[in-house]
């Protein structure tokens, strides 16, 4: 879909721009930005992603503050975290497997796992002869070895290289230090283990894996992400999706992609760079994207307010935990109303109404506290034309803060405030009077992605931390509920080939690993997507099946409890059931 364009900047070479900390990354939309941005910076290194979008690498050593006027809101990559918190009958998968007419197991399909990596030695991902079921593996972190064709960083492992390493030297294979990606891959497409009573949703589907690299340091500093927290950056995720699609195209197979990551930042209306990219590819036959909805329902990180016409401002109280390094808070409002803010610190210092001109950036220091507020207003510069006020709190004082939100003009004076996701904040940082609705994380707000909320199968109750819809523009999300609470898999075990020392898999009871969260529900969804693609594409029942069509069929077959009206903010259109989705096609 396009290789890195090596545009030279003096003696500098673009070959390592994607990983070089002296280059800062920006997301470019050819239609929205036109040629002006590129004309102003002819020395950019440019990597086209596809569908009018590209990643620009600009040589800019030093810190990033977001103050430059030509760097609008959409150009700065967001940072994502994992959507988990540290079953097949209910989803209709078992009946689809056992049905003589269907008998689906994912044969001839691919599942894309874009996450923390996968444990390649695990028995979940190896055939009886010890060979791997991984079709391709891109380790973005490893800069040694063969790069994927058309990509400027990371190391690619093909099937033959993985098999050779498994047989001769497994220690050189990439690892999944976190375990999250391994868990999702097992739920979606892990091989059946009758002894342990486990099977992934699509056990015969093969995997394309991308291990996402850690964000560049300037972005970690800008978003105040702690060193001990896993994170990835938006443009790397977009490249990972492109890699999965490239692999699927080369192998001529349909692919079902799982995204178990998310962020609270953004407009929550499907207009971010990653969300638009997902929506565009989801309209292509043989591609579906299954997305976590988030675990932010009770986190206290969303506030919705309204400034009455006869009132000057509304006060929003939020608490900052002791030891909080920093965070970004965003205010989103709709034109033609113009919003501005004032602040009162825990120590009582009052920063009165900060009226920012278009693209104006201010650096405000609170005394005697050591807090620095970097604030900028983006008016009409987002894809949706909204106003965004980005408030970057650096070394914020612990205690109760009061944000005064002012509104000027007639129209919709409702505003939304979001803090980062739970993984990126300390527990005691929250809004005092939060709103649980509209806590869906991005990219779960993508128009044509399929977004899942986790529920507990035995009690048919939602996960207590589950995010709620809708999107900020009123669309129904999440789409469906899928198993995602206390999901257990056998602890991954390494398998050696039968000819290696005559070794056998250890017997006895197996330790289990359990996880909860919307990423687990998305993994179930990705496996279900692979089964539907086997029926439609591999078996040639519907060669035009794309992500949007799949979403429609799964919604039609969803199980809806009589206790609720559907769709709703909590359950979307109901509990996913693949067997009922197939039945609905015959009606």
Beta strands, then each sheet from edge to edge (+ up, - down):
strand 1: 4-5
strand 2: 23-29
strand 3: 45-50
strand 4: 53-59
strand 5: 79-82
strand 6: 110-115
strand 7: 134-139
strand 8: 155-158
strand 9: 206-211
strand 10: 232-233
strand 11: 255-259
strand 12: 261-262
strand 13: 287-292
strand 14: 302-306
strand 15: 313-320
strand 16: 326-333
strand 17: 338-344
strand 18: 350-354
strand 19: 361-365
strand 20: 372-379
strand 21: 387-394
strand 22: 399-408
strand 23: 414-418
strand 24: 430-431
strand 25: 450-456
strand 26: 461-462
strand 27: 480-483
strand 28: 487-490
strand 29: 512-515
sheet 1: 1+ 3- 4+ 2-
sheet 2: 10+ 5- 12+
sheet 3: 8+ 7- 9- 6- 11- 13- 25- 26+
sheet 4: 8+ 7- 9- 6- 11- 13- 25- 27-
sheet 5: 14+ 23- 16+ 21- 20+ 19-
sheet 6: 18+ 17- 22+ 15- 24+
sheet 7: 28+ 29-
end
